[in-house]
Amino acid sequence: MYTDGYADQFGGPKGKKFKYKQLNELLLANSHLSMEEQKKIISETFDSWKGDLEQIDDVCIIGIKV
């Protein structure tokens, strides 16, 4: 589960939104990793995407291990 904050964040080389498709692909591509590794990748990807731009919204991602 996640809020819209991650997908709506502006950044990247063209200053555009991250978008839901890219977020879903990121989550699926790393779903085989441990929860800690996923958290690290998700956080690093967000920070890299955002760059020097201001964070525009709250960001919440909840993962459940089954």
QUIBELRA-V832354 format. One record per residue. N is the residue number from 1. PSI is psi in radians with two decimals (* if undefined). BURIAL is # if it has 16 or more other ideal C-beta (glycine too) atoms within 10 Angstrom, else .. D_CENTER is the distance of its C-alpha to the mean C-alpha in Angstrom with 1 decimal. Layout:
N|PSI|BURIAL|D_CENTER  N|PSI|BURIAL|D_CENTER
This chain:
1|2.58|.|11.7  2|2.76|#|9.2  3|3.08|.|10.2  4|-0.13|.|10.0  5|-0.72|#|8.7  6|-0.89|#|5.0  7|-0.51|#|6.8  8|-0.04|.|9.8  9|2.28|#|8.9  10|2.56|#|11.5  11|-2.69|#|11.6  12|-3.10|#|12.3  13|-0.42|.|16.0  14|0.09|.|17.1  15|0.48|.|15.3  16|3.01|.|13.9  17|2.65|#|11.1  18|-0.75|#|7.9  19|2.73|.|9.3  20|-0.66|.|9.2  21|-0.80|.|10.9  22|-0.66|.|8.5  23|-0.80|#|5.7  24|-0.70|.|8.8  25|-0.70|.|10.0  26|-0.80|#|7.4  27|-0.77|#|8.1  28|-0.71|.|11.7  29|-0.42|.|12.2  30|0.16|#|11.6  31|-0.36|.|13.2  32|-0.21|.|16.4  33|2.90|.|15.4  34|2.82|.|16.3  35|-0.71|.|14.2  36|-0.73|.|14.4  37|-0.69|.|13.3  38|-0.78|#|10.2  39|-0.78|.|9.4  40|-0.82|.|10.3  41|-0.76|.|8.4  42|-0.76|#|4.9  43|-0.80|.|6.6  44|-0.68|.|8.4  45|-0.74|#|6.1  46|-0.85|#|4.9  47|-0.70|.|8.6  48|-0.77|.|9.9  49|-0.82|#|8.7  50|-0.68|#|10.0  51|-2.27|.|13.0  52|-0.03|.|16.0  53|2.69|.|15.0  54|2.47|.|15.1  55|2.22|.|12.2  56|-0.23|.|13.5  57|2.94|.|12.5  58|2.65|.|11.7  59|2.15|#|8.4  60|2.14|.|9.2  61|2.23|#|8.1  62|2.16|.|11.4  63|2.49|.|12.4  64|2.18|.|16.1  65|2.22|.|18.2  66|*|.|21.2
